[in-house]
Amino acid sequence: MEVHHVTPLHISGTRETKLDDLACLCANCHRMCHRSRSGESWRTPEALRAMIRRSTPDTPHAASASAS
């Protein structure tokens, strides 16, 4: 697990960090939150979760159904 600042420090400024300011993420999700694209610089864990949900098929076993 890695700890991620939900609000970037360059936005929040110098202040005491509270637990509500942090999110525990796996290493892959932490990297994806920091990965930037054109016009995008910082993803919140909620935004990453929404992005993953949009890219995942609605059917729970889509991979096994397409293999048959």
Predicted model as a PDB file, atoms N, CA, C, CB and O in Angstrom, pLDDT in the B-factor column:
MODEL        1                                                                  
ATOM      1  N   MET A   1       0.838  -1.178   0.000  1.00 94.00           N  
ATOM      2  CA  MET A   1       0.000   0.000   0.000  1.00 94.00           C  
ATOM      3  C   MET A   1       0.882   1.240   0.000  1.00 94.00           C  
ATOM      4  CB  MET A   1      -0.953  -0.001   1.211  1.00 94.00           C  
ATOM      5  O   MET A   1       1.950   1.277   0.612  1.00 94.00           O  
ATOM      6  N   GLU A   2       0.405   2.228  -0.694  1.00 95.00           N  
ATOM      7  CA  GLU A   2       1.082   3.519  -0.723  1.00 95.00           C  
ATOM      8  C   GLU A   2       0.087   4.595  -0.326  1.00 95.00           C  
ATOM      9  CB  GLU A   2       1.688   3.810  -2.127  1.00 95.00           C  
ATOM     10  O   GLU A   2      -1.116   4.454  -0.546  1.00 95.00           O  
ATOM     11  N   VAL A   3       0.594   5.663   0.258  1.00 94.00           N  
ATOM     12  CA  VAL A   3      -0.270   6.750   0.706  1.00 94.00           C  
ATOM     13  C   VAL A   3      -0.233   7.878  -0.321  1.00 94.00           C  
ATOM     14  CB  VAL A   3       0.165   7.266   2.107  1.00 94.00           C  
ATOM     15  O   VAL A   3       0.837   8.296  -0.764  1.00 94.00           O  
ATOM     16  N   HIS A   4      -1.402   8.354  -0.686  1.00 92.00           N  
ATOM     17  CA  HIS A   4      -1.556   9.379  -1.719  1.00 92.00           C  
ATOM     18  C   HIS A   4      -2.265  10.589  -1.121  1.00 92.00           C  
ATOM     19  CB  HIS A   4      -2.346   8.827  -2.943  1.00 92.00           C  
ATOM     20  O   HIS A   4      -3.280  10.444  -0.441  1.00 92.00           O  
ATOM     21  N   HIS A   5      -1.731  11.785  -1.374  1.00 91.00           N  
ATOM     22  CA  HIS A   5      -2.421  13.014  -0.965  1.00 91.00           C  
ATOM     23  C   HIS A   5      -3.575  13.252  -1.943  1.00 91.00           C  
ATOM     24  CB  HIS A   5      -1.431  14.251  -0.935  1.00 91.00           C  
ATOM     25  O   HIS A   5      -3.348  13.403  -3.143  1.00 91.00           O  
ATOM     26  N   VAL A   6      -4.785  13.285  -1.445  1.00 88.00           N  
ATOM     27  CA  VAL A   6      -5.959  13.469  -2.294  1.00 88.00           C  
ATOM     28  C   VAL A   6      -5.907  14.833  -2.988  1.00 88.00           C  
ATOM     29  CB  VAL A   6      -7.253  13.337  -1.462  1.00 88.00           C  
ATOM     30  O   VAL A   6      -6.219  14.934  -4.174  1.00 88.00           O  
ATOM     31  N   THR A   7      -5.522  15.863  -2.269  1.00 85.00           N  
ATOM     32  CA  THR A   7      -5.322  17.186  -2.855  1.00 85.00           C  
ATOM     33  C   THR A   7      -3.817  17.407  -2.974  1.00 85.00           C  
ATOM     34  CB  THR A   7      -6.006  18.317  -1.988  1.00 85.00           C  
ATOM     35  O   THR A   7      -3.099  17.273  -1.983  1.00 85.00           O  
ATOM     36  N   PRO A   8      -3.331  17.738  -4.152  1.00 83.00           N  
ATOM     37  CA  PRO A   8      -1.889  17.926  -4.326  1.00 83.00           C  
ATOM     38  C   PRO A   8      -1.338  18.974  -3.359  1.00 83.00           C  
ATOM     39  CB  PRO A   8      -1.578  18.334  -5.768  1.00 83.00           C  
ATOM     40  O   PRO A   8      -1.995  19.972  -3.062  1.00 83.00           O  
ATOM     41  N   LEU A   9      -0.136  18.730  -2.882  1.00 84.00           N  
ATOM     42  CA  LEU A   9       0.475  19.656  -1.933  1.00 84.00           C  
ATOM     43  C   LEU A   9       0.700  21.034  -2.547  1.00 84.00           C  
ATOM     44  CB  LEU A   9       1.793  19.095  -1.430  1.00 84.00           C  
ATOM     45  O   LEU A   9       0.668  22.038  -1.836  1.00 84.00           O  
ATOM     46  N   HIS A  10       0.926  21.093  -3.855  1.00 84.00           N  
ATOM     47  CA  HIS A  10       1.123  22.408  -4.468  1.00 84.00           C  
ATOM     48  C   HIS A  10      -0.183  23.210  -4.526  1.00 84.00           C  
ATOM     49  CB  HIS A  10       1.699  22.247  -5.879  1.00 84.00           C  
ATOM     50  O   HIS A  10      -0.157  24.424  -4.732  1.00 84.00           O  
ATOM     51  N   ILE A  11      -1.317  22.537  -4.345  1.00 85.00           N  
ATOM     52  CA  ILE A  11      -2.612  23.226  -4.291  1.00 85.00           C  
ATOM     53  C   ILE A  11      -2.991  23.541  -2.848  1.00 85.00           C  
ATOM     54  CB  ILE A  11      -3.711  22.370  -4.955  1.00 85.00           C  
ATOM     55  O   ILE A  11      -3.428  24.652  -2.547  1.00 85.00           O  
ATOM     56  N   SER A  12      -2.826  22.570  -1.960  1.00 87.00           N  
ATOM     57  CA  SER A  12      -3.228  22.773  -0.565  1.00 87.00           C  
ATOM     58  C   SER A  12      -2.275  23.692   0.195  1.00 87.00           C  
ATOM     59  CB  SER A  12      -3.315  21.439   0.144  1.00 87.00           C  
ATOM     60  O   SER A  12      -2.668  24.312   1.183  1.00 87.00           O  
ATOM     61  N   GLY A  13      -1.031  23.782  -0.258  1.00 88.00           N  
ATOM     62  CA  GLY A  13      -0.057  24.625   0.427  1.00 88.00           C  
ATOM     63  C   GLY A  13       0.487  23.941   1.671  1.00 88.00           C  
ATOM     64  O   GLY A  13       0.139  22.801   1.978  1.00 88.00           O  
ATOM     65  N   THR A  14       1.325  24.645   2.363  1.00 88.00           N  
ATOM     66  CA  THR A  14       1.937  24.104   3.573  1.00 88.00           C  
ATOM     67  C   THR A  14       0.917  24.126   4.708  1.00 88.00           C  
ATOM     68  CB  THR A  14       3.208  24.909   3.960  1.00 88.00           C  
ATOM     69  O   THR A  14       0.431  25.183   5.111  1.00 88.00           O  
ATOM     70  N   ARG A  15       0.613  22.958   5.203  1.00 90.00           N  
ATOM     71  CA  ARG A  15      -0.299  22.831   6.336  1.00 90.00           C  
ATOM     72  C   ARG A  15      -0.134  21.445   6.929  1.00 90.00           C  
ATOM     73  CB  ARG A  15      -1.778  23.083   5.911  1.00 90.00           C  
ATOM     74  O   ARG A  15       0.531  20.589   6.345  1.00 90.00           O  
ATOM     75  N   GLU A  16      -0.732  21.225   8.077  1.00 92.00           N  
ATOM     76  CA  GLU A  16      -0.661  19.917   8.723  1.00 92.00           C  
ATOM     77  C   GLU A  16      -1.535  18.932   7.952  1.00 92.00           C  
ATOM     78  CB  GLU A  16      -1.107  20.004  10.213  1.00 92.00           C  
ATOM     79  O   GLU A  16      -2.698  19.219   7.668  1.00 92.00           O  
ATOM     80  N   THR A  17      -0.982  17.787   7.618  1.00 91.00           N  
ATOM     81  CA  THR A  17      -1.725  16.753   6.901  1.00 91.00           C  
ATOM     82  C   THR A  17      -2.579  15.968   7.886  1.00 91.00           C  
ATOM     83  CB  THR A  17      -0.764  15.807   6.137  1.00 91.00           C  
ATOM     84  O   THR A  17      -2.098  15.533   8.933  1.00 91.00           O  
ATOM     85  N   LYS A  18      -3.847  15.793   7.542  1.00 93.00           N  
ATOM     86  CA  LYS A  18      -4.777  15.010   8.364  1.00 93.00           C  
ATOM     87  C   LYS A  18      -5.098  13.711   7.638  1.00 93.00           C  
ATOM     88  CB  LYS A  18      -6.087  15.815   8.666  1.00 93.00           C  
ATOM     89  O   LYS A  18      -4.868  13.604   6.433  1.00 93.00           O  
ATOM     90  N   LEU A  19      -5.618  12.734   8.346  1.00 94.00           N  
ATOM     91  CA  LEU A  19      -5.945  11.449   7.727  1.00 94.00           C  
ATOM     92  C   LEU A  19      -6.929  11.599   6.578  1.00 94.00           C  
ATOM     93  CB  LEU A  19      -6.514  10.502   8.762  1.00 94.00           C  
ATOM     94  O   LEU A  19      -6.846  10.861   5.596  1.00 94.00           O  
ATOM     95  N   ASP A  20      -7.860  12.543   6.682  1.00 93.00           N  
ATOM     96  CA  ASP A  20      -8.832  12.751   5.609  1.00 93.00           C  
ATOM     97  C   ASP A  20      -8.180  13.270   4.335  1.00 93.00           C  
ATOM     98  CB  ASP A  20      -9.908  13.718   6.062  1.00 93.00           C  
ATOM     99  O   ASP A  20      -8.790  13.226   3.267  1.00 93.00           O  
ATOM    100  N   ASP A  21      -6.947  13.762   4.433  1.00 92.00           N  
ATOM    101  CA  ASP A  21      -6.220  14.271   3.275  1.00 92.00           C  
ATOM    102  C   ASP A  21      -5.542  13.151   2.487  1.00 92.00           C  
ATOM    103  CB  ASP A  21      -5.183  15.291   3.720  1.00 92.00           C  
ATOM    104  O   ASP A  21      -5.015  13.389   1.400  1.00 92.00           O  
ATOM    105  N   LEU A  22      -5.552  11.935   3.027  1.00 94.00           N  
ATOM    106  CA  LEU A  22      -4.784  10.833   2.458  1.00 94.00           C  
ATOM    107  C   LEU A  22      -5.686   9.694   2.000  1.00 94.00           C  
ATOM    108  CB  LEU A  22      -3.777  10.318   3.472  1.00 94.00           C  
ATOM    109  O   LEU A  22      -6.794   9.505   2.502  1.00 94.00           O  
ATOM    110  N   ALA A  23      -5.172   8.944   1.029  1.00 93.00           N  
ATOM    111  CA  ALA A  23      -5.854   7.735   0.570  1.00 93.00           C  
ATOM    112  C   ALA A  23      -4.807   6.639   0.445  1.00 93.00           C  
ATOM    113  CB  ALA A  23      -6.603   7.972  -0.796  1.00 93.00           C  
ATOM    114  O   ALA A  23      -3.704   6.891  -0.041  1.00 93.00           O  
ATOM    115  N   CYS A  24      -5.136   5.429   0.875  1.00 95.00           N  
ATOM    116  CA  CYS A  24      -4.243   4.282   0.717  1.00 95.00           C  
ATOM    117  C   CYS A  24      -4.573   3.610  -0.611  1.00 95.00           C  
ATOM    118  CB  CYS A  24      -4.382   3.272   1.915  1.00 95.00           C  
ATOM    119  O   CYS A  24      -5.710   3.209  -0.856  1.00 95.00           O  
ATOM    120  N   LEU A  25      -3.552   3.496  -1.466  1.00 93.00           N  
ATOM    121  CA  LEU A  25      -3.732   2.927  -2.795  1.00 93.00           C  
ATOM    122  C   LEU A  25      -2.684   1.853  -3.045  1.00 93.00           C  
ATOM    123  CB  LEU A  25      -3.651   4.022  -3.875  1.00 93.00           C  
ATOM    124  O   LEU A  25      -1.597   1.888  -2.469  1.00 93.00           O  
ATOM    125  N   CYS A  26      -3.015   0.905  -3.900  1.00 93.00           N  
ATOM    126  CA  CYS A  26      -1.984  -0.034  -4.337  1.00 93.00           C  
ATOM    127  C   CYS A  26      -1.015   0.747  -5.232  1.00 93.00           C  
ATOM    128  CB  CYS A  26      -2.612  -1.280  -5.100  1.00 93.00           C  
ATOM    129  O   CYS A  26      -1.340   1.839  -5.700  1.00 93.00           O  
ATOM    130  N   ALA A  27       0.154   0.195  -5.464  1.00 93.00           N  
ATOM    131  CA  ALA A  27       1.183   0.892  -6.241  1.00 93.00           C  
ATOM    132  C   ALA A  27       0.694   1.246  -7.643  1.00 93.00           C  
ATOM    133  CB  ALA A  27       2.442   0.035  -6.335  1.00 93.00           C  
ATOM    134  O   ALA A  27       0.975   2.343  -8.125  1.00 93.00           O  
ATOM    135  N   ASN A  28      -0.026   0.351  -8.306  1.00 92.00           N  
ATOM    136  CA  ASN A  28      -0.520   0.625  -9.666  1.00 92.00           C  
ATOM    137  C   ASN A  28      -1.494   1.800  -9.681  1.00 92.00           C  
ATOM    138  CB  ASN A  28      -1.203  -0.622 -10.247  1.00 92.00           C  
ATOM    139  O   ASN A  28      -1.390   2.686 -10.530  1.00 92.00           O  
ATOM    140  N   CYS A  29      -2.435   1.808  -8.749  1.00 90.00           N  
ATOM    141  CA  CYS A  29      -3.413   2.904  -8.700  1.00 90.00           C  
ATOM    142  C   CYS A  29      -2.727   4.222  -8.344  1.00 90.00           C  
ATOM    143  CB  CYS A  29      -4.529   2.592  -7.675  1.00 90.00           C  
ATOM    144  O   CYS A  29      -3.092   5.276  -8.865  1.00 90.00           O  
ATOM    145  N   HIS A  30      -1.733   4.160  -7.457  1.00 91.00           N  
ATOM    146  CA  HIS A  30      -1.007   5.385  -7.098  1.00 91.00           C  
ATOM    147  C   HIS A  30      -0.317   5.965  -8.324  1.00 91.00           C  
ATOM    148  CB  HIS A  30       0.029   5.103  -5.984  1.00 91.00           C  
ATOM    149  O   HIS A  30      -0.352   7.177  -8.541  1.00 91.00           O  
ATOM    150  N   ARG A  31       0.315   5.104  -9.134  1.00 89.00           N  
ATOM    151  CA  ARG A  31       0.974   5.581 -10.357  1.00 89.00           C  
ATOM    152  C   ARG A  31      -0.039   6.167 -11.327  1.00 89.00           C  
ATOM    153  CB  ARG A  31       1.747   4.440 -11.034  1.00 89.00           C  
ATOM    154  O   ARG A  31       0.232   7.175 -11.979  1.00 89.00           O  
ATOM    155  N   MET A  32      -1.200   5.542 -11.423  1.00 88.00           N  
ATOM    156  CA  MET A  32      -2.231   6.036 -12.351  1.00 88.00           C  
ATOM    157  C   MET A  32      -2.792   7.387 -11.885  1.00 88.00           C  
ATOM    158  CB  MET A  32      -3.378   5.003 -12.480  1.00 88.00           C  
ATOM    159  O   MET A  32      -3.159   8.218 -12.715  1.00 88.00           O  
ATOM    160  N   CYS A  33      -2.859   7.609 -10.583  1.00 88.00           N  
ATOM    161  CA  CYS A  33      -3.318   8.912 -10.086  1.00 88.00           C  
ATOM    162  C   CYS A  33      -2.336  10.014 -10.474  1.00 88.00           C  
ATOM    163  CB  CYS A  33      -3.496   8.877  -8.553  1.00 88.00           C  
ATOM    164  O   CYS A  33      -2.742  11.152 -10.708  1.00 88.00           O  
ATOM    165  N   HIS A  34      -1.055   9.685 -10.544  1.00 85.00           N  
ATOM    166  CA  HIS A  34      -0.033  10.679 -10.876  1.00 85.00           C  
ATOM    167  C   HIS A  34       0.265  10.758 -12.365  1.00 85.00           C  
ATOM    168  CB  HIS A  34       1.235  10.372 -10.133  1.00 85.00           C  
ATOM    169  O   HIS A  34       0.925  11.696 -12.813  1.00 85.00           O  
ATOM    170  N   ARG A  35      -0.207   9.797 -13.131  1.00 84.00           N  
ATOM    171  CA  ARG A  35       0.063   9.780 -14.565  1.00 84.00           C  
ATOM    172  C   ARG A  35      -0.681  10.925 -15.234  1.00 84.00           C  
ATOM    173  CB  ARG A  35      -0.344   8.423 -15.189  1.00 84.00           C  
ATOM    174  O   ARG A  35      -1.863  11.149 -14.970  1.00 84.00           O  
ATOM    175  N   SER A  36       0.011  11.640 -16.093  1.00 74.00           N  
ATOM    176  CA  SER A  36      -0.640  12.792 -16.727  1.00 74.00           C  
ATOM    177  C   SER A  36      -0.850  12.562 -18.211  1.00 74.00           C  
ATOM    178  CB  SER A  36       0.185  14.055 -16.513  1.00 74.00           C  
ATOM    179  O   SER A  36      -0.096  11.840 -18.864  1.00 74.00           O  
ATOM    180  N   ARG A  37      -1.872  13.182 -18.715  1.00 71.00           N  
ATOM    181  CA  ARG A  37      -2.210  13.189 -20.129  1.00 71.00           C  
ATOM    182  C   ARG A  37      -2.365  14.645 -20.536  1.00 71.00           C  
ATOM    183  CB  ARG A  37      -3.516  12.357 -20.427  1.00 71.00           C  
ATOM    184  O   ARG A  37      -2.377  15.540 -19.691  1.00 71.00           O  
ATOM    185  N   SER A  38      -2.481  14.866 -21.803  1.00 71.00           N  
ATOM    186  CA  SER A  38      -2.685  16.226 -22.292  1.00 71.00           C  
ATOM    187  C   SER A  38      -3.945  16.816 -21.677  1.00 71.00           C  
ATOM    188  CB  SER A  38      -2.775  16.247 -23.831  1.00 71.00           C  
ATOM    189  O   SER A  38      -5.029  16.247 -21.812  1.00 71.00           O  
ATOM    190  N   GLY A  39      -3.810  17.960 -21.001  1.00 69.00           N  
ATOM    191  CA  GLY A  39      -4.955  18.618 -20.373  1.00 69.00           C  
ATOM    192  C   GLY A  39      -5.355  18.038 -19.036  1.00 69.00           C  
ATOM    193  O   GLY A  39      -6.367  18.444 -18.465  1.00 69.00           O  
ATOM    194  N   GLU A  40      -4.590  17.105 -18.529  1.00 70.00           N  
ATOM    195  CA  GLU A  40      -4.914  16.432 -17.270  1.00 70.00           C  
ATOM    196  C   GLU A  40      -3.627  16.297 -16.463  1.00 70.00           C  
ATOM    197  CB  GLU A  40      -5.577  15.026 -17.521  1.00 70.00           C  
ATOM    198  O   GLU A  40      -2.605  15.880 -17.008  1.00 70.00           O  
ATOM    199  N   SER A  41      -3.654  16.637 -15.189  1.00 70.00           N  
ATOM    200  CA  SER A  41      -2.401  16.560 -14.445  1.00 70.00           C  
ATOM    201  C   SER A  41      -2.477  15.717 -13.174  1.00 70.00           C  
ATOM    202  CB  SER A  41      -1.956  17.934 -14.089  1.00 70.00           C  
ATOM    203  O   SER A  41      -1.456  15.180 -12.746  1.00 70.00           O  
ATOM    204  N   TRP A  42      -3.622  15.587 -12.573  1.00 76.00           N  
ATOM    205  CA  TRP A  42      -3.722  14.894 -11.292  1.00 76.00           C  
ATOM    206  C   TRP A  42      -5.085  14.254 -11.187  1.00 76.00           C  
ATOM    207  CB  TRP A  42      -3.478  15.857 -10.107  1.00 76.00           C  
ATOM    208  O   TRP A  42      -6.105  14.923 -11.351  1.00 76.00           O  
ATOM    209  N   ARG A  43      -5.111  12.967 -10.917  1.00 82.00           N  
ATOM    210  CA  ARG A  43      -6.392  12.275 -10.732  1.00 82.00           C  
ATOM    211  C   ARG A  43      -6.604  12.016  -9.250  1.00 82.00           C  
ATOM    212  CB  ARG A  43      -6.435  10.938 -11.536  1.00 82.00           C  
ATOM    213  O   ARG A  43      -5.677  11.638  -8.533  1.00 82.00           O  
ATOM    214  N   THR A  44      -7.815  12.221  -8.806  1.00 84.00           N  
ATOM    215  CA  THR A  44      -8.164  11.811  -7.445  1.00 84.00           C  
ATOM    216  C   THR A  44      -8.465  10.314  -7.496  1.00 84.00           C  
ATOM    217  CB  THR A  44      -9.399  12.637  -6.878  1.00 84.00           C  
ATOM    218  O   THR A  44      -8.747   9.783  -8.570  1.00 84.00           O  
ATOM    219  N   PRO A  45      -8.409   9.630  -6.365  1.00 88.00           N  
ATOM    220  CA  PRO A  45      -8.795   8.219  -6.372  1.00 88.00           C  
ATOM    221  C   PRO A  45     -10.218   8.012  -6.902  1.00 88.00           C  
ATOM    222  CB  PRO A  45      -8.681   7.644  -4.964  1.00 88.00           C  
ATOM    223  O   PRO A  45     -10.487   7.016  -7.574  1.00 88.00           O  
ATOM    224  N   GLU A  46     -11.129   8.945  -6.607  1.00 88.00           N  
ATOM    225  CA  GLU A  46     -12.501   8.829  -7.111  1.00 88.00           C  
ATOM    226  C   GLU A  46     -12.544   8.939  -8.633  1.00 88.00           C  
ATOM    227  CB  GLU A  46     -13.393   9.908  -6.485  1.00 88.00           C  
ATOM    228  O   GLU A  46     -13.272   8.192  -9.287  1.00 88.00           O  
ATOM    229  N   ALA A  47     -11.774   9.860  -9.195  1.00 87.00           N  
ATOM    230  CA  ALA A  47     -11.734  10.021 -10.650  1.00 87.00           C  
ATOM    231  C   ALA A  47     -11.137   8.783 -11.313  1.00 87.00           C  
ATOM    232  CB  ALA A  47     -10.924  11.273 -11.033  1.00 87.00           C  
ATOM    233  O   ALA A  47     -11.611   8.359 -12.366  1.00 87.00           O  
ATOM    234  N   LEU A  48     -10.108   8.205 -10.712  1.00 87.00           N  
ATOM    235  CA  LEU A  48      -9.519   6.979 -11.255  1.00 87.00           C  
ATOM    236  C   LEU A  48     -10.523   5.837 -11.195  1.00 87.00           C  
ATOM    237  CB  LEU A  48      -8.237   6.602 -10.488  1.00 87.00           C  
ATOM    238  O   LEU A  48     -10.650   5.069 -12.149  1.00 87.00           O  
ATOM    239  N   ARG A  49     -11.238   5.721 -10.075  1.00 89.00           N  
ATOM    240  CA  ARG A  49     -12.265   4.678  -9.928  1.00 89.00           C  
ATOM    241  C   ARG A  49     -13.328   4.816 -11.018  1.00 89.00           C  
ATOM    242  CB  ARG A  49     -12.925   4.753  -8.527  1.00 89.00           C  
ATOM    243  O   ARG A  49     -13.735   3.821 -11.618  1.00 89.00           O  
ATOM    244  N   ALA A  50     -13.778   6.045 -11.275  1.00 90.00           N  
ATOM    245  CA  ALA A  50     -14.788   6.292 -12.310  1.00 90.00           C  
ATOM    246  C   ALA A  50     -14.247   5.941 -13.688  1.00 90.00           C  
ATOM    247  CB  ALA A  50     -15.244   7.759 -12.281  1.00 90.00           C  
ATOM    248  O   ALA A  50     -14.967   5.371 -14.508  1.00 90.00           O  
ATOM    249  N   MET A  51     -12.988   6.275 -13.954  1.00 86.00           N  
ATOM    250  CA  MET A  51     -12.372   5.964 -15.242  1.00 86.00           C  
ATOM    251  C   MET A  51     -12.307   4.448 -15.461  1.00 86.00           C  
ATOM    252  CB  MET A  51     -10.960   6.577 -15.323  1.00 86.00           C  
ATOM    253  O   MET A  51     -12.573   3.965 -16.562  1.00 86.00           O  
ATOM    254  N   ILE A  52     -11.955   3.706 -14.417  1.00 87.00           N  
ATOM    255  CA  ILE A  52     -11.879   2.246 -14.513  1.00 87.00           C  
ATOM    256  C   ILE A  52     -13.265   1.664 -14.744  1.00 87.00           C  
ATOM    257  CB  ILE A  52     -11.250   1.643 -13.237  1.00 87.00           C  
ATOM    258  O   ILE A  52     -13.424   0.746 -15.549  1.00 87.00           O  
ATOM    259  N   ARG A  53     -14.264   2.183 -14.053  1.00 90.00           N  
ATOM    260  CA  ARG A  53     -15.643   1.681 -14.234  1.00 90.00           C  
ATOM    261  C   ARG A  53     -16.148   1.917 -15.647  1.00 90.00           C  
ATOM    262  CB  ARG A  53     -16.591   2.351 -13.235  1.00 90.00           C  
ATOM    263  O   ARG A  53     -16.847   1.071 -16.204  1.00 90.00           O  
ATOM    264  N   ARG A  54     -15.801   3.067 -16.239  1.00 89.00           N  
ATOM    265  CA  ARG A  54     -16.237   3.360 -17.613  1.00 89.00           C  
ATOM    266  C   ARG A  54     -15.589   2.411 -18.616  1.00 89.00           C  
ATOM    267  CB  ARG A  54     -15.904   4.814 -17.981  1.00 89.00           C  
ATOM    268  O   ARG A  54     -16.186   2.104 -19.647  1.00 89.00           O  
ATOM    269  N   SER A  55     -14.383   1.947 -18.329  1.00 86.00           N  
ATOM    270  CA  SER A  55     -13.669   1.101 -19.280  1.00 86.00           C  
ATOM    271  C   SER A  55     -13.914  -0.384 -19.075  1.00 86.00           C  
ATOM    272  CB  SER A  55     -12.208   1.375 -19.192  1.00 86.00           C  
ATOM    273  O   SER A  55     -13.448  -1.202 -19.868  1.00 86.00           O  
ATOM    274  N   THR A  56     -14.641  -0.746 -18.016  1.00 77.00           N  
ATOM    275  CA  THR A  56     -14.916  -2.140 -17.705  1.00 77.00           C  
ATOM    276  C   THR A  56     -16.296  -2.528 -18.237  1.00 77.00           C  
ATOM    277  CB  THR A  56     -14.829  -2.387 -16.181  1.00 77.00           C  
ATOM    278  O   THR A  56     -17.266  -1.803 -18.020  1.00 77.00           O  
ATOM    279  N   PRO A  57     -16.392  -3.664 -18.931  1.00 72.00           N  
ATOM    280  CA  PRO A  57     -17.711  -4.103 -19.417  1.00 72.00           C  
ATOM    281  C   PRO A  57     -18.688  -4.317 -18.257  1.00 72.00           C  
ATOM    282  CB  PRO A  57     -17.576  -5.405 -20.234  1.00 72.00           C  
ATOM    283  O   PRO A  57     -18.289  -4.662 -17.145  1.00 72.00           O  
ATOM    284  N   ASP A  58     -19.959  -4.108 -18.540  1.00 66.00           N  
ATOM    285  CA  ASP A  58     -21.001  -4.259 -17.516  1.00 66.00           C  
ATOM    286  C   ASP A  58     -21.239  -5.715 -17.114  1.00 66.00           C  
ATOM    287  CB  ASP A  58     -22.297  -3.660 -18.015  1.00 66.00           C  
ATOM    288  O   ASP A  58     -21.646  -5.982 -15.983  1.00 66.00           O  
ATOM    289  N   THR A  59     -20.991  -6.652 -18.019  1.00 56.00           N  
ATOM    290  CA  THR A  59     -21.245  -8.044 -17.705  1.00 56.00           C  
ATOM    291  C   THR A  59     -20.115  -8.597 -16.851  1.00 56.00           C  
ATOM    292  CB  THR A  59     -21.408  -8.868 -18.987  1.00 56.00           C  
ATOM    293  O   THR A  59     -18.943  -8.392 -17.169  1.00 56.00           O  
ATOM    294  N   PRO A  60     -20.450  -9.295 -15.770  1.00 60.00           N  
ATOM    295  CA  PRO A  60     -19.436  -9.748 -14.833  1.00 60.00           C  
ATOM    296  C   PRO A  60     -18.453 -10.761 -15.410  1.00 60.00           C  
ATOM    297  CB  PRO A  60     -20.098 -10.335 -13.649  1.00 60.00           C  
ATOM    298  O   PRO A  60     -17.306 -10.817 -14.965  1.00 60.00           O  
ATOM    299  N   HIS A  61     -18.868 -11.556 -16.383  1.00 54.00           N  
ATOM    300  CA  HIS A  61     -17.996 -12.580 -16.932  1.00 54.00           C  
ATOM    301  C   HIS A  61     -17.808 -12.393 -18.427  1.00 54.00           C  
ATOM    302  CB  HIS A  61     -18.555 -13.962 -16.642  1.00 54.00           C  
ATOM    303  O   HIS A  61     -17.859 -13.358 -19.189  1.00 54.00           O  
ATOM    304  N   ALA A  62     -17.592 -11.167 -18.845  1.00 51.00           N  
ATOM    305  CA  ALA A  62     -17.461 -10.868 -20.269  1.00 51.00           C  
ATOM    306  C   ALA A  62     -16.265 -11.592 -20.891  1.00 51.00           C  
ATOM    307  CB  ALA A  62     -17.325  -9.363 -20.477  1.00 51.00           C  
ATOM    308  O   ALA A  62     -16.354 -12.050 -22.030  1.00 51.00           O  
ATOM    309  N   ALA A  63     -15.168 -11.701 -20.178  1.00 50.00           N  
ATOM    310  CA  ALA A  63     -13.982 -12.343 -20.726  1.00 50.00           C  
ATOM    311  C   ALA A  63     -14.235 -13.834 -20.959  1.00 50.00           C  
ATOM    312  CB  ALA A  63     -12.782 -12.144 -19.784  1.00 50.00           C  
ATOM    313  O   ALA A  63     -13.850 -14.370 -21.999  1.00 50.00           O  
ATOM    314  N   SER A  64     -14.876 -14.506 -20.005  1.00 49.00           N  
ATOM    315  CA  SER A  64     -15.145 -15.937 -20.180  1.00 49.00           C  
ATOM    316  C   SER A  64     -16.230 -16.171 -21.219  1.00 49.00           C  
ATOM    317  CB  SER A  64     -15.555 -16.570 -18.849  1.00 49.00           C  
ATOM    318  O   SER A  64     -16.206 -17.193 -21.904  1.00 49.00           O  
ATOM    319  N   ALA A  65     -17.183 -15.251 -21.355  1.00 49.00           N  
ATOM    320  CA  ALA A  65     -18.237 -15.424 -22.348  1.00 49.00           C  
ATOM    321  C   ALA A  65     -17.683 -15.263 -23.758  1.00 49.00           C  
ATOM    322  CB  ALA A  65     -19.371 -14.423 -22.106  1.00 49.00           C  
ATOM    323  O   ALA A  65     -18.128 -15.953 -24.675  1.00 49.00           O  
ATOM    324  N   SER A  66     -16.716 -14.362 -23.948  1.00 48.00           N  
ATOM    325  CA  SER A  66     -16.168 -14.164 -25.281  1.00 48.00           C  
ATOM    326  C   SER A  66     -15.232 -15.297 -25.678  1.00 48.00           C  
ATOM    327  CB  SER A  66     -15.437 -12.839 -25.354  1.00 48.00           C  
ATOM    328  O   SER A  66     -14.968 -15.488 -26.865  1.00 48.00           O  
ATOM    329  N   ALA A  67     -14.727 -16.050 -24.712  1.00 50.00           N  
ATOM    330  CA  ALA A  67     -13.817 -17.162 -25.010  1.00 50.00           C  
ATOM    331  C   ALA A  67     -14.565 -18.398 -25.501  1.00 50.00           C  
ATOM    332  CB  ALA A  67     -13.000 -17.516 -23.774  1.00 50.00           C  
ATOM    333  O   ALA A  67     -13.965 -19.282 -26.112  1.00 50.00           O  
ATOM    334  N   SER A  68     -15.876 -18.466 -25.237  1.00 45.00           N  
ATOM    335  CA  SER A  68     -16.618 -19.664 -25.643  1.00 45.00           C  
ATOM    336  C   SER A  68     -17.227 -19.537 -27.001  1.00 45.00           C  
ATOM    337  CB  SER A  68     -17.687 -19.970 -24.659  1.00 45.00           C  
ATOM    338  O   SER A  68     -17.880 -20.467 -27.473  1.00 45.00           O  
TER     339      SER A  68                                                      
ENDMDL                                                                          
END                                                                             
